[in-house]
Amino acid sequence: MSGAMAKRLTIGILGSGKVGTVLARLALAAGHRVLISGSGDPAKIRLIVGVLAPGAEAVWSAEAARDADIVVLALPLGKLESVPVAELDGKVVVDAMNYWWEVDGIREDLTDPRVSTSERVQAFLPGSRVVKAFNHMGYHDLDEGPRPVGAVDRKAIAVAGDDAEAVASVSRLVDDLGFAVVSAGSLRDSIRLEPHAEAFGANEDAGTLADMMARFDETERGRAVAAARGADASV
Amino acid sequence: MNTVQFGLDTFGDVPTRDDGEVMSYPEAIRQVVDEAVVADELGVDVIALGEHHRPEYAVSSPDTVLAGIAGKTSRIRLGSGVTVLSSDDPVRVFQRFATVDALSNGRAEVILGRGSFTESFPLFGYDLADYDVLFDEKIALFAELLTEKPVTWSGTTRAALDNADVFPKTANGLATWVGVGGSPQSVIRTAQYGLPLMLAIIGGQPERFLPYMDLYRRAADQLGTTAHPIGVHSPGFVADTDEEAAEIVWPHMKVIRDRIGALRGWPPIQRHEFQAEIEHGSQYIGSPETVARKIAKTVSSLGVGRFDLIYTSGTVPASARLRNVELYGSKVLPMVKDILADSTNGTVAA
């Protein structure tokens, strides 16, 4: 979707549900190769992939992780333990997940305001370079959202991470897929993109999204996070 | 020519009276019965009541309310939308709807779903962590029960059945749908059991769901089951003018949307988002002409066999709600049928 011809990448997507299949379609439309996996045998998702993301290759998750330039985690956060840690070593990993208690169950570790869920993902994947992106936009807005560079109604995706090179790679991918990029700081800062933050659910242009994140500290949620983090400097 | 079916769906939202006071729960339940009677008189094909366990909604036992409606109506089909099968007993669900089917001379139908709310889990002693296995096992058992023959079944979520015969039997079988919100796996599971698919399209452009409909048909084809006409249900509201309809709904829907959204971490809804849903999304709000055009567009572009309008939204006043039902039955549906007949020269795609 960007003006210049982008380099063709292999994108691995772990998760073949609503978000995974939409991101697969967008990546295919941008000219990338897509490997997508479900929770086990690729035979189980071949029909879904064939219909919802034609052109993507259904594979085992270890294969998607191993062969991809960039791997997107689009599975329920509660199933993080199922991802192939060894194959993700050294990889740029996009965390598109959110804590969703109705699916993940009630998890106190995932609701602790002192730690963003992407920091948890990074801690679980110590050898990977985790970048938060695509989590805040609803899957139907993602589906309908892609626009070329320069379009007046181009929507923005916030990108947060601790590894500058990985953030740059993911930012190029976001642009490729048809969205403007708004820098959202570190993984620690990515709590500003999580449920209960104003930017969660945002389907907005870059300026509006940047403003939402900038005023996070003044919101009720922002104050609660600051208070919890201030009260315990150890995390 | 296959005739498209048109329905009205509600969760029994507790409305306000004309004096601005919120109705009691018994009044709210009787309001739904009154609306169903009007819908029946005006030729609406089906009314579907969704099970909820929250203070904003009066209907937690759809089948009991449907039994009440059965005695006061003669044509309208009586459905649930949805029955939260995961936290219910499939045997009892079958028995209750088979009973409604008897009381209504064969007009009962059930839409099974996982539900978009989860209050029923703690209420009935289920663990959200078992969300998937509960539905998987229970829909498998329900599919067996639909044969109305003795059932032998075992699983982890319910006592095993050994050649158990379940009563009452129905006269012509119990019409059963599966309600799906957008999970591809749920679409395939519906095809696997050869049951009709009801898609909940509550946001965004309806055409976005075309691939899911394709998935259902192709899955049924591969699995050797029957792909039935697909239904969709979406929220809306009809008043005399576009402006009036939006103004009536907005303050009430905002309260309930923001309250439920807060539980999921969504920020409050903005008016421009609401307006965008009306203009090119999935809110069928406006004058009879506007809503009719929008429904006809969805029905023809998706090729669905059924369209249900979720006609209640929080505390929208009871009198406006009743008017909404009247306009839907007396004006919107005849217009939709005219548009569809004109645009297809009388042949609606199967």
Interface residues (C-beta under 8 A of the other chain):
Chain A: S16 G17 K18 T21 L47 I48 G50 V51 L52 N98 W100 W101 E102 V103 G105 I106 G138 Y139 H140 D141 D143 E144 E194 P195 H196 A197 E198 F200 G201
Chain B: T118 D127 L128 A129 Y131 G182 S183 P184 Q185 I188 G203 G204 Q205 R208 P211 Y212 D214 L215 R218 A219 Q222 R264 G265 W266 P267
